[in-house]
Amino acid sequence: MLRRSILALAGVLLAGPVAAQQPLKIALIYGKTGPLEAYARQTEAGFMLGLEYATQGKMEIGGRKIQVILKDDQLKPDMGKAALEQAYGDDKVDLAVGTTGSAVALAMLPIAEEYKKVLIVEPAVADQITGEKWNRYIFRTGRSSMQDALGAAATLKDENINIATLAQDYAFGKDGVASLKEALAAVGSKAKIVHEEYAPQTTTDFTASGQRLFDALKDKPGRRVIAVIWAGAHPLPKLMDLKPERYKIEIAPGGNILPVMAGWKQFPGLEGAIYYYWGFPKNPVNDWLVSEYKKKNNGAPPDFFVAGGMAAAMAAVEAIKKAGSTDTEKLIAAMEGMSFDTPKGKMVFRKEDHQAMQAMYQWRMKANPPDSTDLLELVREIPADEMKLPIKNKR
């Protein structure tokens, strides 16, 4: 009996340290194969840097080493669902982050609810993610289409503006146009959307679309603006080749990744709103990100989705620390209303829909950009409380 008791005690003593060393598993699901590969690679780079920063380089929380499990959904909804099911079911991850495409993210939402596990959505933007398709296990560090639209609308508040939109013919584009309409009303803009033009994601010739846009605007009074909502290779240069200035038409291209915006250098004075640009935020997190990223990438600064990936990682670490656990209910309780640091400054998960409230930036293309990364000047930061983001879920 004594021998059995000693053995049992030894087993307990051994089990403690072993259990303490179980890795903390996080799945990062992204569309690394396909037209948005650059976005996915940036998200991964930012996510790993975010974990490094948030853990002071230890890559552990509470003595548990962080293990990141990468899964490529190839921008296919069925593969995204399967990847998340595998992450929760087979890999036994504590939480998941993803994904790149909105259609894939929407397909993943019910899986998080089925497994009762947290999913941090980054960087997919469709409003439905934190709207009618939302469930309580979903948190989003990425901006929503409506936040993009509110940022854009804040730059289009003149008394007399007529707008024609050009967007991709799928959920992202249609969501973006609907959000822009709502955002213009929300900021009190008197701008009118007079035409909506949708084109396939694979479009390379914009002659026909451009002509329809010009015809819709050319006889309108006041400012005439084409608002472009586009992911991937951007149509701005091809639209400019069609000479919209003949009709005194401006192009409002939104923001994009640096390789895309480098192709806009020949359009000084071009303006828009953007989620992140490496030179705009002034805070210690962004200073560190810019410095470290440049060290690791031959002097190139961090881009649009690098900041997003870092924000998601910092949210995950802060949530686990605050909850003192990876238990789902404790995580949710910790994350609702949680404030956390990011390269853009503080973000806050809104309690009602778990959308991260965050600033946007109005930019102007420099007159003579010195290179392909030092492109933009800041017109102003648009604070989160200026953008009255509606609550659209059914909670």
N, C-alpha and C positions, 0 to 999 in steps of 0.2 A: 504493500500500500504506500509506504514511504517512497519507494523507488518510483512508482507511478506518479506521485505528487510532484517529485523533483523533476521528472521528465515533462510533466504538464507545465510546470512553471518555466522550465527551459524553453518549451515551445512558445509560451506567451512572450517571453523576453526576446526570442528570435523573431517572432512575428511582428513586433512593434517596429523595429528598424526596417525590416523588409517592406512593410506596408508604407512606411514613411517615404520610401524610395520609389514607389510606384510612379511612373511618369504622368504628368498632366498633359493629356492629349487634346490637341486642337486640330480640327480639319480645316484646311484652306481649299475651297473649291473654286475653280476659275476656268474661263474659256481660253486656255492656252493654245488651242488649235483652232485656227480660223481667222477671220478678218480683224478680230479685236485682240489678237495675240499681244500687241504692244501694251494694251491696257492691262492685260493679265500679268505680264512680266513686271510692270511697274507696281501693281498691287502686291505681288509677292515680295519684291525688293523692299517696299515700304513696310510691309507687315513684319518682316524679319528685323528691320531696323527699329521698328516700334517696340518689339519684344526686347531687343537689346537695351534701348533707352529706358523702358519702364522697369526693367529688372536690374539696372545698373551693370549690365554686361554679364550677369550671373546666369541668365536664361533659366531661372527657376523661381517658383513662388512657394513660400512656406516649406522649403526643403524638397519640393517636387520638381524635378527637371522637366522643362517644357519640351514636348515632342510635337512637331508640326507635321501633319500628314497631308501631303499635296495630292489633289485629285483634279484631273482635267476633264471638264464636261463637254468640251468641243463645241460649246454654244448650242447644244442640243438638249431640249427640255427633258426628254426621257433619260438621257445620260446624267443630267443633273440630279434628277430624282433618285436614280440608282446609286449615284456617288454618295448622296447624303444618307440614304438607307444603309449603305455599306459602312459609312463612317459611324453612324449611331449604333447600328446593329452588330457588325462584325469587329470593327476597330475599337468600339466602346469609347469614343471620344467624349470628352467632358462638355465641349461645345463646338460649334462649327461657325465658319465665316465664309461668305460667298454671296453672290457670284457676279460675273462680269455682265452677262446679258439679262435684260429684264424678263424676257419670256422664260428663261431657265429659272430665274429666281422665283417667279410666280409659281412654277411647277414644284419648287422645293418647299414652299410654305406649308402645305398640308403634312409633309413628312416630319417637319419639326413638331407640329401639333400631335401627330400620331405617336412619336417617340417621346413627347414631352421633354424636349431638349432645346436649349437656346440656340438660335441662329442669328448671328450678326450679319446683316446684309450690307455688302460693300463690293462693288460700287454701283450696282444696278439701280436705276432711277425711277422706274414706273411708279406713278402715284398709288396704284392699286396695292403695292407692297405694304404700305402703311395706311391704306384705305380700305376698300371693301373686301380685299382678299387677306387682310391682316388677321393674325391671331396673337395671343398673348406671349408666345414664345419668340416672337420676332422683334428684333431691335435693328435700327439702321443708322450707321455712322455716315454712309453716303448721303449725298443730297438727293432730294426728290425732284421730279420734273417741275412740281409747283414751286419749289425753292429756286430752281433755275429760272423759271418764268417770272417770279417776283423780282429777282435780280435784274432780269432784262427789262421788265416793266418799269422799274425804278429809273431806267435810263431813257424811257420813251414817254415822258409825261408832258410833252409840249401840248399846247392847246389844239393844234390842227395837224394830226399825223394820220396818214392812210397807210396801212400795212398789208402786204401780201406775204404769205408764209410759204416756205419750201421745206418739206420734211420727208423723211423716209416712210415708205408705205408699210409700216408695221407698228406694233404696240408703242415703241419708243417715240416714233414721230407723231403718231396721232395723239398720244398722251401729252406730248410737248405742246402741240397746237392748242388742245383743249385747255391746258394749264395756262398758256399765255393769254388766252381770252379771259379766263377767270382772274388772272393776276392783274391785267390792265384795269379791270373794274375795281379790284381790291385796292389798288394804289391811287384810285381816283383819276386815272388817265382818261382823256377823252379821245384817245386814238381809236381808230376803227380798223378791224380786219375785213378787207374787202375781197380777198381771194385766198383760197387754200389750194396749194399744189403739192401733190404727193407723188413720189417717184420710187421705183424699186431700189433696194439697197445696193444693187449691182450697177446702177446707172453710171455711165461714164460720159455720155453726150447729153448736155443740158440745153441744147439749142431750142427744142420744142417747149420744154418747161419754162425756159427763160423768156421766150416770146409771149407765152400765156401770162407770165408774171408782169412783163412790161405792159402788155395790153390792158391788164387790170388796173394798172397804176398811172399810166402816162397822162391821162386827162384829169386826174384828181387834183384838187387844190391843196395847198400847203405842202408839208414834207411828205415825201414818198419813200417808203422803206420796205425792203425785202428782208424779213426775219428768217434766218436759216436755222433749222434744228436738225443736226446731222451727226452721226457717229461714224468714225472711220475716215477714209479719204474724203476730204472736204471739197464741195463744189464751188467755193468762193472764187478761185482763180478763173475757172471756166465761165462763171457768171460775169466776172469782170471783163473777160475777153469779148463778151457780147455788148460791151459799152453801155451800161445802164446810165452813165452820165449824160447820154444823149437826151434822156427824159428827166434829168435831174433826180434820178433814183439812187438812194443810198442802200448799202448792204449792211445789215446787222448780223454778224456771223456767230455771235455767242463766244464762248471760250473753247479751247481745245488743247491737245498736247503740243509740246514745243515743235516737233518735226512738222506738224501741220501748220502751225502759226508762222514758222520760218518762211513758208511760201507766201506769206502775206506782207512781207517786208516792203514790197513795192507799193503798198497802199498806206502811206503815212496819214495819221489822223483818224484811221479806222477805229471805231469804238465798239465796245460790247461789255458784257458782264461775264465773270468767270468764277468758278468754284475755288481755284487756288492758282497762284503764280508765285514761284519761289522767292521773288524779290519783294513781295508785298507784306506778309505778316512780320511784325516786329515783336518777337518773344523768344525766350531761351530754347524752347523746343524746336522752333523753326531754324534758329541759328545753328543748333547742333545738327539737325537734319541736313541743312545745306552743306555744312562743313564735312560731315561724315560721308555724305553721298558723293561729294566731289572727290574725296580721297579714294573712294572705291570705284569711281567711274571716270578716271582720267580728266577730272576737272569739269565734267558735265554736271549741271545743277539738277536737283530733283524735279520731277514733272508732276503733272496733274494727279495721276493715280497713285504715285508714290506717297503723297501726303495722305490720300484716302486709306491706303493700306496701313500706314503708320497709325492713323486715328483709330482704326478697327483694333489693332493690337493693343494700343494703350487703353482702349475701353475695356477689352477683355481682361487685361491684367488688373486694372482698377476695380472691376466688378468682382473678380475672384478675391482680391485683397479685402475689399469692403464686406463681402459676404462671409469671408473666412471659411469658404467652402466652395465646392463645385456642384453642390446640390441645386437642382434647377429652381425650386421654389425660393431658396435663399438668394440665388443669383437674380431672379426677377425682382424680388423685394429690394435688393441692393441697387439694381440698375434703374428702376423707375424713379425719375427725377434726378438721377446721378449726374454730377458735373465731372468732367474729366478733361485733362490737358490734351491738346493736339497741336500739330504744326500751325493750325489756323487760330490758335488760342483756345479758350474754353468752349467746349460743347456741352449741351445738356440733353439727356434723353427725356423727352416730354412724356409725362405719365400716361396721357390719354392714348397715344398711338406709338410710343417708343421711337419716334423720329428724332434724330439729333438736330437740335436747333443750333444754327451756325451762321456766321457772317458770309457775305459774298463780296465781290470786288468789281467796281467799274474801272475799265482800263481803256487806254488809248495807245495805238501803235506809235512808237517813237519815230521821229522824223528821219533819223539816220541811225538805225540800230547797228551797233558795232560788230555784232556777230549773230549767229542763229539761235542764241539762247537769251541774250540780253535784248529783249524785244519791246517790252511794255512799260508804260508809265502809269502810275496809279492816279486815277481821277478822284476816287474816294472809296472808302470801305463802307459797305452797306450793312449796318448792324442787324443782328438777328431780330431784334425787337421792332425793327422798321418793317419787316416782312411778315405780314399777318397771315401766317400759314393756317388754312382751315383744317379742321379735324374731320376726316372723311370715313373713319371706320364705323362699325356698327356696335361698338362696345357699349 
